[in-house]
């Protein structure tokens, strides 16, 4: 698989004015075209170049990646085209991304171990685009999305809605490692998990975002 070409195609898809069309049934379109004659993929702008690359080494892993990509694009569809272009340019200006925005996003999608995570990644990028979080906060949130189990995230969501919700000890440790909670002191000698600023941003801008 030509990673450079796929990375470029992903960025073009994000910036495409036809993103909503691409995001709707993206996986089905791509898989159908993989079984058709050479040249048919060219009939679908942007998607075609991705399909051509995947055809060279198509596998179950590729199908899963396409599904995650479809979900990412779907959750970015409500962002105006000019703002999506602005997002890519903003990331490209960052020293950590340079001109390799597509590759960085691909790595996040490849490592995502649940189909809900592409939505979280999209919401984190939206928050960054609209200056609701800083770039370092975006990095930390993407790290957390990558490393937390979905059970941890669901537990955290319940806890953020109800501070009396009891978290599993391992979940609390994982959330603390990602910088979302800390142990606050209670009256006397006890302690209790509390959500810090980064955790609040994750809950409000990523998990609760429509």
N, C-alpha and C positions, 0 to 999 in steps of 0.2 A: 504494500500500500504506500503510495506517495504521500507522506505526511505533510510535506510542504504545500502540495497542491490542495489537499483536503483542508488544511488550515486556512488557506486563502479563500476557498470556497465557503467555508463556515463564516468567515468575516463578511463576505459578499452577501450571504444569506441574511445575516443580521442587519445589514444596511439596506437590503432590498425593499423597495416600496411595496412589493407584493408579498411581504412577509406573512400576512394572515393567510393567504392562499397556500404558501409553502408549508405553513405550520399545520394546516388542516389535512389530515391523512398523509402526512409526509412519508411515514414508514411504508404505508401501503403502496404509494406511488413509486417509491424507490425500489421496493422488492419486486413489484410488477415489471418495472423496466429492466431489472437485472436479468429477467428470464426472456426478454425480447431481443430482437436483432440489434446489432451495433448501429448507432445513429439515432435510435428512438429517444434516448435520454436527452438529446439536444433539443427536443421539443419543449422541455420544461427548463426555463432559464434558472441558472444557479444550481438547482438540484441536479441537473444533468452532469455537471462536472464532478459532483460528489459521487454520483452513481457510477460514473466511468471508473473512478479510482477504486471504489469498493468492489467492482466487478472483478478486479485483478486478484482479489483474495477474499472472496465472500465467505462468511462463516456465521455461526450462531452469535458469536461475539459481535459481529458487525450489525446483525439485526438488533441486538440489545442496545448497541451504541446509537443506531438510528432512532430507536424508540425514545431514548433519553434526549437526543438532539431535537426530536419532534416536540417533546414536552418543553424544552428550553425555549424554542422558537415560539411555541404557543403562548407561553407566559410573557414573552416580550412583545407580542403582537399589538398590545394597547399603547405601546410607546410610539409616538409619532416618528416617522422615518428620519426626519432631520435630527431628532434627539438621539436616535440609535447611532446615527453617523457621529454625533457629538460624543457619545459614549465610547465608541471605538477610538476616536481621536484622543480623547481624554486618557484612555488606557495606554495608547501608544506613546504618549508624552511621558508616561511614568517610566522611570529608569529600569524597573523590574520587567516591564512588558516590551519596551522598545517597539519593534515592528512585528512581534510574535504574539499578538493578541489571540489569534485563532488557535495556536498551539496550546496556550495556557488554558483556554476554555475547553479544548479537547481533553486535556489531562484531567480537569475537574470532572468532566462527564464520564470519562473512562473509569475513574476511580469511584464514582458514585455507586453505592451498593443498594440503592433503593430508588424506585421510579418517582418518589416524591422529591428527591433531592434536586433534580434539575429545576423545579419550581423555586426552591429555596435559592439556588444559585442565581436564577433570573431576578428574583426579588432583591437579592443583595446588590446586584449590578444596578438595578433601578434606584435603590437607596443611595448608592455611590454617585450615580448620574445626577440626581437631584440634590446633591450635597447634604444628604441626611446623615451620611456617615463619611468618615475620612478614608483615604486609601489604606492606612495601617489598619483601621477597623475592618475594612473590606477583606484584607488579607487574613485577619484573625477569624472573621466569620466564615470565610471559605475553608480555613483550616478546620474549624469546628464541624462544618457540614461534612467535610471529608472524613473526619475521625470519629464522630459520634455515631452510635447505633441509632436506628430509628426509634427504638424503645426509649433510649435516653432523651431524644428530642421530644417524644410524646410526653414523657414524664416531666420534662422541663416546661412544656406548654401548659400542662395541668397545674404545675406549681406556680407558674407566672399568673395564672387565673385565680388560684386559690393558695395563698401562702401556708395554709394548714395541711395541704396535700403532703403526704409523707413519701419521700423519695428513697429508693433503694440506695444502700451505701455505695455500691459500685457506680451507680448513676451519678450520685453526688460527686464522687471522685473524678469521674470523667468530665463533668460539667465544670468542676473547679480547675482541672487541667486546661480546659479550653478558655478559661477566663470569664465564665458567665456567672459564677456564684462564689461566695466566700462564707466563712463561718462567722456569724455575728454573735456577740455575747448576749446572753439573757440575764435577767436579774438573778443574782446568785452565782453559781459556777457553771451553769449550762451554756451550751452553744446551739445555734440554729442556722441552717443555710439561708443566705440572703442573696438576692439578685443584685449584681453590680450594674454599672452604666452600660457596659458592653452587652450584658445579658438582656437588659431592658431594650436596647436597640435591636438585638436579634429577635426578641419576642414581638416587638411592635412593627419593625420595618421588614422583617423576613417572614415570620410565622403568621402574623395577623394580617399581612397585606393581602388585599383582594386581587 
